[in-house]
Amino acid sequence: MVKFLDIKRITESFEPQLSQEATRIISSGWYLLGEEVNAFEKEFADYCDSSHCVGVANGLEALTLILQAWKQMYGWAEGDEVIVPANTYIASILSVNHAGLSPVLCEPSDRDALIDPTRIEELLTPRTRAIMAVHLYGQICDMKAIGEIAKRHGLKVIEDCAQSHGALYQGTRAGALGDAAAFSFYPGKNLGALGDGGAVVTNDRSVARTIRTLANYGSQTKYVNQYKGMNSRLDELQAAILRIKLRRLDADNDHRRKIARRYIKQIENPFVELPYVHSWLRHVFHLFTIRCKQRDALQQHLNKLGIQTLIHYPIPPHKQEAYAEWNHLSLPITESIHQEILSLPISQVMTDDEVQQVIEAVNQFRPTE
Ligand SMILES: *Cc1c(COP(=O)(O)O)cnc(C)c1O
């Protein structure tokens, strides 16, 4: 059987180092706000070509904290608007609500499933404050076009890098391409912890400081509270694990690209559409997504041959019960992506033989009628 993502095998590939680090942290007696988080923040900021990194509890809170910080710093009002791609993972959109702002959905481009910059300007209102660029599946958005729109209209750009650790755009890393960026270290991400974790990366010192305060009960000095903040921390154990795994991130992403290259070269099936790749450095293949009009039949066919696949994502955010106010909306590109998309197995520990099995199984597929 070919698993979609074998997290156990990924963890084992870092052993015995991870267990040694865990033992070291356990016996240190220090579990929060310590040297490991400080060191990881420095190393991850460097890795992302950025000057500041703040470790937080997860990716959703990283996004929320950035928006909350800007809201405080610039005096944005409750309900001010943030443009978000309509086909993203729902957490991107939830963060806007959690910051007391209003998400405005933008259709993606049908070609690459990334936010379509040519559709952003028609969505702007006097209350628009920011654009969220989600580097979906591991591929960086058109940051030049997005940056130009933001500049023209005085908007902030937030990057959702939860799927794009290490991707490069014109020589610069994901995370250093907007005003601030959010990362998730959920175990299945390209850089994953052994539990939840997240980080904000930015070149803006005052944003970093505000986020640190907001994430610490709104307090900079102990027992003095400036904001109604929250508690959102990356812990020492996760930081120590991430420091080990960060050293191999580039090699891991190269392995993913190697697999993607083979899929693109060797999958030949008239019923299957391969992903559009802008450039091989811009993409880190968090997911390898194909499109197929007979998606459910293809998924069943692969399942029968022992190949696990997943759908990212089966229901678009505007059709979710959580967003009942949007259920009447028609967003045809987003909806067709959700109907046709299928993610094939890809990871830093997948073997050549497993890749071969996937290729052969996809090539064998024919819709029945
Ligand atoms: C995983 C993910 C998040 C949320 O990260 P968590 O750490 O799970 O909260 C946000 N946005 C995108 C695009 C994601 O894939």
Ligand as a Chemical Component Dictionary entry (heavy atoms), coordinates in Angstrom:
data_LIG
# 
_chem_comp.id                   LIG 
_chem_comp.type                 NON-POLYMER 
_chem_comp.pdbx_formal_charge   0 
_chem_comp.three_letter_code    LIG 
# 
loop_
_chem_comp_atom.comp_id 
_chem_comp_atom.atom_id 
_chem_comp_atom.alt_atom_id 
_chem_comp_atom.type_symbol 
_chem_comp_atom.charge 
_chem_comp_atom.model_Cartn_x 
_chem_comp_atom.model_Cartn_y 
_chem_comp_atom.model_Cartn_z 
_chem_comp_atom.pdbx_ordinal 
LIG C1 C1 C 0 -2.583 24.226 7.682  1  
LIG C2 C2 C 0 -3.034 25.528 7.171  2  
LIG C3 C3 C 0 -3.393 26.582 8.028  3  
LIG C4 C4 C 0 -3.580 26.426 9.500  4  
LIG O1 O1 O 0 -2.488 25.989 10.218 5  
LIG P1 P1 P 0 -2.709 25.266 11.646 6  
LIG O2 O2 O 0 -1.358 25.190 12.218 7  
LIG O3 O3 O 0 -3.299 23.931 11.358 8  
LIG O4 O4 O 0 -3.629 26.140 12.435 9  
LIG C5 C5 C 0 -3.683 27.817 7.463  10 
LIG N1 N1 N 0 -3.657 28.001 6.130  11 
LIG C6 C6 C 0 -3.351 27.010 5.274  12 
LIG C7 C7 C 0 -3.314 27.297 3.807  13 
LIG C8 C8 C 0 -3.049 25.742 5.759  14 
LIG O5 O5 O 0 -2.754 24.752 4.901  15 
# 
loop_
_chem_comp_bond.comp_id 
_chem_comp_bond.atom_id_1 
_chem_comp_bond.atom_id_2 
_chem_comp_bond.value_order 
_chem_comp_bond.pdbx_ordinal 
LIG C1 C2 SING 1  
LIG C2 C3 SING 2  
LIG C2 C8 DOUB 3  
LIG C3 C4 SING 4  
LIG C3 C5 DOUB 5  
LIG C4 O1 SING 6  
LIG O1 P1 SING 7  
LIG P1 O2 DOUB 8  
LIG P1 O3 SING 9  
LIG P1 O4 SING 10 
LIG C5 N1 SING 11 
LIG N1 C6 DOUB 12 
LIG C6 C7 SING 13 
LIG C6 C8 SING 14 
LIG C8 O5 SING 15 
# 
